Amino acid sequence: MKTQIRSLKLLGFLSLIFVINISAQIQTVELPEPGFEERIEKAIDDIWIIDTHEHLAFEEKMLEQKKKGDFDFTHLFKKYIDDDLVSAGYLPMVQQMVNNKSLPLIDRWEILEPFWQATRNTGYARVVIIAARDLYGIKEINAESVEQLSQKINDSYQTGWYKKVLKDNAKIDLSIVDVGHVKPDHEFYYHVERFDRFISVFSASEINDLGKKYEVEIKNLDDFVVALGKAFQEGLDYGMIGVKSGLAYKREIIYENTTKTDAEAVFNKVFSEDKKPISFEEVKPLQDFMMHRVLDLAKEHDLPVQIHTGLHAGGKNEIRNSNPTLLTNLFNEYPNVKFCIFHSSYPYGAELSVLAKNYPNVFIDMCWSQVISPYYCERYLHEWLEAVPANKIMAFGGDYSHVESAYGHSVMARSVVAKVLTEKVKGGYITEDEAIKVAIRLLRDNALEIFKLKGKSRDLSRLPALSKAGYTHDFWQMVKTGSGLIRHWMVIGPFPIGTENFTEEPPPGFHKVYPPEKKINFTGSYAGESGRIRWQKVTTGKSGILDFKSMFHRGKAIVYAYAEVISPDKRKMKFTFGSDAGAKIWINGKLVYNEHAWRGLGMDADIFEVDLIKGKNRILVKVEDKMYNWEMMMRMIDLNNEIKVVEWQDYQPGTL
Ligand SMILES: [Zn+2]
């Protein structure tokens, strides 16, 4: 027995050493100076938060409501603690009695009290405790304090209460509210709007209602899309800064990119058989189609899209419907739309980590989740800060309908962020200074940039190097819009490279003069590497990359590409070029580029300046290949899009 105890002690000692070693392994910066915990906490308490999500009833509305009846303690026991109370066995009829103000206050408290005691361990309950303590000075809600608490809540509802709670207490600079089509007071709020009604349709009457609302007579799917466009425009006119989707409450969040034909077939069916209920499976192609149209609009107007994932409020919903990995196709298909994935995807935090890590357009929004479980947030924030860039995490959105709880939530969010960052600093993972910068990002700057508030944004054009006049600026303008690329080419190949084992540098084919160097004759056919070869017309994809290997299914050869551009005048023009491997370029018959090299494609890797003549200018490129990829790209630095590229659209092989 004794030996066993001794060996257990030894095991404990060894595991202690092991733990110390593990934390030492990831220490990358010097350990902080004493007092860092307090300094980090203070710095985080000083941050003016951008609150990414609320459903707040505005103050005027609450003051109106107060005229109809006094507020009491039940004010603090609404969303979301009521979900936990129900989970603990608080029946709807009991809840109705507690909310019934005709019954004596103390009796109502006594009915609620056992459920409160059973539930007070949860994250939601922290909000109630913090709000009662900090805003009303009530340390313990019980039979002795409940009347005083009720009185204080009722007295607090005066003009200015929201300012006191949101600004003075919670230090929330702005809240992004999801309360419908509104024009909120921008001193406190900005807003997002939902277009879920255009997606979650099952019947002609729902469609017609939307038509009436937006004054579009709906006869077909196109009309319905027009109505959506009008609703969206109304949102823009009201200054909405994003789109919200709460459809995870209604359906699985897989939105396939269905064809218009498929969507139209469903639309027509819904329209013709209104009386018959239609199943979700039947109507899904239409719903999915409309989600994609909403995303088209978000893309067109560069608005972020907030999507509910994970836990549903109110219980009784299918959690598997709201797994964030179901959205992957949208992340791929809309790379320019910023997706703010809500609620830390509780309980899919690990999946969310992968999505936010891999997709530049996926952002973690921790709204609501800090009260669902502070520890979950701690655990995942630790993980996310190791796996995901810090500019992709927003750490606070209250998600409440009343300010007291938004305040309570903000206290919890600050404390979770402070705790995680303090631990990271303590272990030497980051410095104290870095930790504070990360906190400012998480609680403020990321939201400002993503929603483009207060003049902030992630637009790279704001960088001094890209905004001051010069070639870098001009080049950036072209690169960011993908413009200036020559995408229309005539191509002929493969011609022999002239060597088997590439012992000569360059290979003989690089300098051998093949027919295209003498004369461009699209009707001609020549002896190629493997039989007669002719010119063929090729249009590149958006990338502008002309991929010879996929054209010829072989390499170790020479290819020619030819393009014509029309200039309105005589001018100097910069071209950029990249090729795999080396290349020669002739403009109007003059050799302007001659570089043999076994290299990979670098986009815009080389730059050269050319004298263009008025009218047609001829560009001939010769590219060699040894192995692997065989490709090229060319771009004109033509800021005003004045040079036209000949598209060869009328050309048929052998007809020129
Ligand atoms: Zn919400």
Residues whose N, C-alpha, C, O or C-beta is under 5 A from the ligand:
A	BS01	ZN	D399
